[in-house]
Amino acid sequence: MKKTIIVAALFAAAFTTNAQAPKLPAGTKFKVVAESNNITSMSMMGQDIELSNGSKSYANFHLKSVSGSSYQLSTSITRISGSVSAMGNEQTFDSDDASLKSNPMMAEQLKMLNKPIDFTIENGKVVNTASAAGSDVLTALLGQTNGTSDQAKYFLTLPAASIKPSYQWSVVDNKPDASSESLYVISEVTATDISVNVLTNVKLATTLNQNGMEIKQNTQGSIKAKRIYDARTGLLKSETATGALKGTMNVMGQDAPIDLKVTTKSSVVPM
């Protein structure tokens, strides 16, 4: 009987030791490569149009300090590239191309390259950035997908008791131009990885300005993602996502139906 109790106690102690919350140490540096590919189909004035665009960004992150649920970080974009294809015409760009520096249409994007941006994350949200321009860049880097952003994307900061299969939580984010509701579910836990499935339902009402022409879009749909985190540190290893949104685009007072398909992929490499 005593042996049984001792064995049970040892098993319980071992389980408690293994079920620790992941913790990312201060000083951690990592690189992120994020890819996005969108296909937009629309019908305007009796003509079917398909627009395809892809982008790829490279960024460095430095975790300067950690205090409870507060993370002090610095990040910089080191390279951007992409392509746009419409009606048989295709254009590509790469910030590593020296000739791109003389392109006025890319001037604003190129200004942000290799410029560190300091920011703070508390409880999974960005609460402070160095500038408004920096805030726009961070929105893109921290998980933006067609107007929605998950600013806790790169860090899993759950307590130890929650690190188990089927554990779930939800996040609602309502803004004037975008509202979303995301459901997170831990699908698998191993000695090295924590897998999380994310389902996001989103509604967007955005206004774009292209060549002096105002374009209003109203779309809604869902995005499904799978994320894999390092079980020891809680740092994201990889993410893949697919989504579909439908709605209307208003150009010069005319509404046109649009159908958007999106795929994204991110990989994280410690430095």
N, C-alpha and C positions, 0 to 999 in steps of 0.2 A: 504494500500500500504506500509506504514511504517512497519507494523507488518511483512509483507512478506519479506521486505529487511532485517529486524533484524533476522528473522528465517534463512534466507539464509546465512547471515553473521556468525551466530552461527554454522550452519552446516559446513561451510567452515573452521571455526576455529577448530572445533572438528576433521575434516578430516586431517587438517594440523598437529594437535597434535599427532594423531595416526600414521601418515605416517612418523615415525622417522626411521633413519637408526639404525640397531642393533649395539650395542657396548658392547664389552667384557671388563670388568674392569680388571686393573692390580691386581695381587695377586690371580687370578682365578687358581684353581687346578682341574684337571680332570683325570679320568682313561679311557683307551681305550682297548677294547678287540677286536682283529681282527682275523677273521677266513678265510682261503682260502682252496678250494678243487679243484684239477686239475685232469683231466683224459686225458692222451695222448695215442692216437692210432697210430700205425705205422706198416708198412709192410717192412720186411727186409729178403732178401735171401729166399723168398717164404714163410716166416712165419709171421703171424699176431701177434703183441705184444700189450698188453695194460698195461700201467703204471698208477697207481693211487697214488696220494700223497696229504696229507692234513697237514695244519699247523695252529697253534693258538698262538697268542702272547698277552702278557699283558704288558701295559706300563703306566707310570705315567707322566703327563705333568704339568708344572708350568709356568704360564704367569707372568713373572717378571715385565715387563713394557710395556706401549703402548704410542706411539708418532705418531699421524697421522695414516699413513698406515704402520708403522713400529712396529713389535712385537718382543720383547726379551723374549725367552723361554728357559726352561731347560726340558729335558726328560730323562727317564731311562727305559730300558726294565727290568721287574721284573721276567718274566717267559716265556718260550717257550715250546711248545709241538707239536707233529705231528706223522704222520705215512706214510710209503711207502709200496705199494703193487705191486708186479710184478710176473707174471708167477707162481702164487700159493704161493709165499712167501711174508710174511708181517713183517715189522719191525716198532716198535713204540719207541718214546722217550719222555721224560718229564724232564725238567731241575730241577724239584722238586725231582727227583729220585737221591739219593745220589750216586748210583753206576755209574751214567752217567759221573761224574766228572773224572773218570779214563778212559773214552773212548777218544782216541786221535783224532778220526774223528769229535768229537764235541767240541774240545778244543777252537777253534777260536770263535765259537758262544757263548760259555759259558763265555768267557772273557768279553763280553760286558754287562753281566747281572749286574744290580744294580749300573751301573756307569753313573752318570749324564753327559749329553752332552748339552752344551749351543749352541744356534743357533739363528739367526735372520731371520725373514720373512719380506720382504718389497714388497708391491704390489702383494702379492700372491706367491712370490718366495723366496726360501732360498738363502740368499746372503752371509751368513757367518756361518761357523761351527768351532768348536774347533780343529778338526783334520780330516784327510782323512778318517780314520776308522769311525769316527763319522758321516761323510757325507754319507757313505754307509749305516749305520744304519738308518739315517734319511730318506733316499730314501725309505727304506722299510716301516718305520713308517708313513710317510706322504702320503701314498696312492699308493704304488707301485702295479701294476697289470701286471705281465708278461713283465717287462721291461719298462712300462710307469709309470709315476708318476705325480700326481696332488698335488703339494705342498701347494695349498690353500684349501685342502680338509676339514680341521677342522674349518675354519673360513669363514664366509660370510661377506664380507666388502663392500657391495654395498651402494651407496648413497640412501637417502630416496625416491627420485623420481623413482628409478628403482625397488623398492620393490612392484611389481604388477604382476598379472598373465600374461603370454605370453612374458614377458620381456626376451630377450636372448642376449648372448654374446658368443664369440668363442675364443679359445686359440690354437695357433700352437706351437709345440715344436719339433724342428729338431736337432737331434744329429747324430754322425757318425754311431752308432749302433741301433738307434731307432728314428723313427719320428711318430708324432701323431697329430691329429687335433680333438679338442673336441668342441662340441656344447652344451651349457648350456641353459636350458629353465626353468623359474619359472612356475610351473604348478598350484600351489595353495598357497594362503596366508590367514592365519587365525589369530586370536588374539594371538595364542600361537606358531604356526608353520609356517615355510616357506619351501615348497617342491620344489625341483629342480631335473629335469631330465637331465641326462648327456649321450650323445652319443659320443664315441671316436673311430675313425678309426686309426689303428696303423699298422706300418710296422717295423719288427724287424730283425736285422742281428747280431746274438750273437755267441760267441765262448765259449764253456765250456771245462773244463779240468777235466776228471774223471778217477782216477787211472792211470794218465799219458797218457791217450788217449784224443786227441783233437776232440771235437764234434762241428760242425758248424750248426747253425739253421737259416733258412730264412723263416719267417712266416709273414702273414698279416691277418687282420680280424677286428672285431668291438666288443666293450664292451658297454653294456647299464647299467646305474646305476640310482638309485633313492636315493636322500639324503633328510633328514629332519633336518632343523635347528631350533634352538630356536629363535623365532621372537624378543625376547627382547635383547638377547646377541649376536646372530649370531653364537653361538657355535653349531657344528654338534651334533645331537642326535643319528642318526643312518644312515647306508648306506647298501644297498643291490645291488649286481651287478652280471651280467652274461655275458659271452663272448665266442666267438668261433674264433679260428685262424687256418689257414691251411698253409702248405708249405712243405719244405723239410728239412731233417736232413742228414748231410754228415758225415759218419764215415769211416775212413780209405779209403777215396777216393770214397766211394759208397754213392749215394744219395738214401734216403728212404723217401717216402711221410709220413707226419705226420698230425694228426688232433687233435687239443687241445680244450677241453671244460673246462671252469673255472667258478666257483661261489665264491663270496666273501661276507662277512658280517662283519660290524663293529658296535660297540655300544659304546657310550660315556656316562660316568657317572660323574657328578660334585662331587668333594671331599669336 
